[in-house]
Amino acid sequence: MFHFKKYATITSVLLLTTVFLAGCGAGNDTKQAGAGAVTSAQPTSSAATQKPETEKMLTDAMGHTVKVPAQPQRIIAPFLEDALTALGVKPVAQWSAAGQPQQYLQKELKDVAILHMEGGLKPEEALSYNPDLIILTSEAYMKNGSYEEFSKVAPTYVLSKDENDWRGNFTKLGEVLGKSSEADQAIKKLDQKLTGAKEQIRIKAGEKTAVLLQAGDKGYKLFGAKFYSGKLLYEGLGFKQPKLLKGDYETYSIETLAQLDDVDYIFVLSGKGRAKPPVDNPLWMQLPAVKQGHVYEADSGHWFNQNVIANQLIIDDVLHDVIK
């Protein structure tokens, strides 16, 4: 049984002893040693009782003050799985389109549940995974619910007002997750690879024109210099844009194929459910890039994306196709 009086008496004795030793003169070596031992033990005792940070207050892109867990364990961040993986973080559930996740990430995420993202993330589905943090790239990911509904499920942080600013969003994600150093290193590694690839292309191919083409039933789309991997193709790797290219993701009629006569390389978006290029169309067959065999498949899994891992894979594809 614990005896309070006995404990109080012992405590009083120790306190008086400490005060006595601390007040002793410097001439007594034995007393100085005793005082030093007591004093040095006090900060250690204080540090031992200090609790680690469990959450931090952050302001998201919508102006919400969010209590973010210091070390979240069950994250839902649809279409940010590339960035999470690059930071060494595995979400509790992952984005999908028509039930298909991003295939290029499945080596790391093959055991992660699939979210049904038709129309956007749903609060009730998010709740079923018991997340401790929800991160949404932008407001566009809340079409099936309001911010208030998501915030009742778990702390919800809206990352950005600009989905295309993948670098800024990746850096911000690193800050939110306490992995700024890892984010900086990942960007540095990517930029080194990009610089080397651009130089190889310049030496081997010179100034060449390229397009990323998405085939359709009645026409096709071209990726502009600010749209997903079109940005990497033109701004990153230094390819020139064709004279036909207007806007970021515009639709063109089949009749305009003839105007791609200034294109040296055509990358065609491919993948499950993707339309095939009009290979039997005479206008297609007359294109210089087609005649020279400079038409290449571009896996939509990573080409229809822009982030650390996707961009590295795109660079690998381009080097494989162009630098032979």
N, C-alpha and C positions, 0 to 999 in steps of 0.2 A: 504494500500500500504506500502511496506517495504521501510524505509528511511535509505539509506546507511550512510549518514553523521551523522545522529542521532546515529546509531548503532556504528559507529567508535568512536564517542565522548564518549559514555558510556564505550566502551571497553578500551579506553585510561585511563579513570578515574579509572576503576577497576584495571588496570595494575599498575598505579602509587600508588594506595592504597596498593596493595599487596607488592610492593617493599618497601614502607614506613614502613609497619607493620613488615616486615621481618627484617628490619634494626634497629628496636627499641631495647633498652636495656632490660636486664632481670629484672630490678627493677619495671617495670610497669606491674602488673598482668593482667589488662584489655587488654593491647596490646598483651601480650603473648597469651591470649586465642584467640584473633582475628587471630593472625598469625597461631596458631595451626589449627584452623578451616579451613582456606584457604589451608594450606599445605596438610591436610588429605584428602581433597576433590579431589586434583589433580590426585592421582593414581586411584581413583575410576572412574573418568571421562575417564582416559586412558584405563582402563580395559574394560569399557563399549563399547569403540570403537574398541576393538580388535576383529577381525573376527575369528570364529572357523575354524579349519583346514577342508578343503573340499576334499583334496586328499593327497596322500603320494607316494613317489617314491620308488619302490621296484625293485629288480633284480630277475627275475624268473630263472627256472632251465636251460633254453636255453640261458641265458645271456642277455635277453632283459630287458631294463629299462622300467618299466610299471607305468603309472600314475593310481594308484588304488584309487577309491573313498573312503573317510574316512568312510562313512556310505552307502555302496551300498544298493539299494532297489530292483533291478531287476537282480538277479543273475542267470546265466546258468552255471551249473557245472555237466555235465553228469557223472553218476555213483559215484558221491560224495554226493548223497542225504542223505545217512546214516550219514556221518560226519556232513553235514549241519544241519540235524535234531537234532543231539546230541548237537550242538552248539546253537540251538534255532533259526535257520535261515531257512526260506522257500524260495526255488527257484521259479522263474517265469515259469519254464518248467522243466520236469524231464525225465530222461533216460528211455528207454524201450527196450525190445527184442521182435521182432515180434509184436510190438504194446502193449506188456504187461509190465507195470511198476513193480517195486519191491513191491510185495504185502504186505510184512511185514511192509512197511512204509506208507501204504495207510490210516491209521487212521489219520495221520498228513498231508498227501499229496493228499487226495482224490479229492480235488478241483484244483489241479495243472495240467496244460496242459501236454500232452505227446509228447515227441520228437520222431521223426522217425530216429532211430539210425542205420539203415542198412548201413554198411560200415563206420560208424562214423558220427559225427556231421557235418552238412552242413552250410556254412556261410549264405546262403540265408534264411534257416529256423531259424537260430539264430537271424537274422535281424528282422524277423517277430514278435519277442517277445520284440523288443526294449530294450535289456538288457543294463545295465550300467556297468556290469562286466561279463566277461567270464573266468571261471577257468577250465583248462583242466588238468587231472591227469598227462598226459605225451604227447609226440609228437604223440603217436599212435592214439590219438583221433582227429587228423587233417587229416586223410586219404582222406577226401572229400574236402579238401581245404588247403591253405597255411596259415602260421602264419600271413602274411601280409593281407590276405583276412579277417581273423577273427579280426585282430586289427583295421580294418576299420569299423567293426560293433560296437565294444566296446573295451575298454581296456582288453587285453587278457593276462592272467597269466598262464604259464605252471608250474605246481606244483612240478614235480619230474622227475627224470630219472629212478626211480625204483618204479614201481606200487605196488610191494609186500611189500614195507616198509610202511605199513599203519600207524604205530605209528608216524614215522617221517613226513609223509604226513598230518596226522591229526593235529599234532603240528604246522606245517607250515601253514596249512589252518587257524588255530586259529590266527596266527600272521597276515596273510593277511587281515583277517576280523576284526582285533582288538579285538579278543576274546581269547587271550592266557590263561587268568585265567579260563575261562569256559572249555577250552581244557584240561588244567592240572587237573581240578577237575574231568572231565569225565574219564580220564585215571586212576586217582587214584581210583575212584569208581569201575571201571572195574577190576583193579588189585586186589583189596580187594576181590571182588567176585570170581575171578579166583583162588586166593590163598586158599580161603575157600572151593571151589569146589574140588580142587586137593586133599586137605586133606581128605575130605569126601570120595572121590573115593579110596584113599589109605587105609583108615581104613576099608571101607566096602568091597572092591573088591581086594585089594592088587595090585600086579603088573600084569596087564592084557594087552593082545594084542588086538588092534582094527584096523579096516580099514574103510575108507569112499570109497564106491564103486559106480561107475556110470555105470549102465548097458547099453549095446548096442546090436545091431542086431546080430553081429558076434563075439562079445567079450565083454570086459569091461575095464574100466579105474580105476586106483587107485590114490587117492590124496596123494602126498608125503609130507614130513615134511616141505616143503617150499612153498606149493601151497595152497592158500586160507585157508579153515578151516582145512586142514591137518596139518597146522602149529599149530593151537590151540589144535588139538587132541593130537599131540605128544609132542610138546615143552611146551604148556600151561597146559594141563591136565595130562600129564605124562604117557599116554599109550605107550606101546612098539609097534614097527613096526614089521610086519610079515617078514619072511625071503624072501618072494617073492618080496616084494616092492622094486622097483628100480626107480630112477628118481623122478620127481615131478608130472607128469601127463601122465603116459605111458599107452599104450593100451596092453592088455593081451588077449591071445586066450582062448576060453572056456575050452580047454584041461588043462589049468593051474589052473583051479578051485581047483583041488585036493590038490594043494600046499598051499591052505589057511587053511590047517588042524591045524595050530598053532594059529588061530585067535579065540579070546574069544567073541568079539563083532563085528558085521557087521552093519554099518550104510549105508543104500542104498539111494542114491540121488533120491528124488521123486518130483513130480510136474507136471503141465500141459505139455504134450508133451514128458515127460521123459519115456524112455523104462523101462520095468519091469525086475526084476531079473529073471534068468532062473530057476524058482521054480520047473519045471518038469524034469530038467536035473538030472540024477542019481548022477553026481559029486557034484552038489549043495546039493542034499538031504543028502549026506553022510558027509557033513561038520559038525564038532562038534558044532559050533555056531548055525547052523540051527537046529540041533537035540535038542539043549537046549533052543530053542526059543529066542536066543539072536540076532535076526535080527530086525532092527528098521528103519523106514522111516526117512529120513532126508530132510526136505523141502528145495529144491534148492534155494528158495527165499533168505534165509539167510545163508544156509550152503555153497552156492557157492559165498561166500563173506568173507570179513574180515574187520571189523570196529567195532566201539564201540557198536552200537545197535545190529548188527548181532552177534557179539561174545557173548553178554549177552544172547541172545536167544538160541544160540548153547549150552552154558553152562547149561541153564535151561533144554534143551532137554536131554542132556547127564545125568544130575542128575535124571531126571524123569525116564529114561530108565534103568540106571545102579543101582541107589540107590533106591530100592523099599522097 
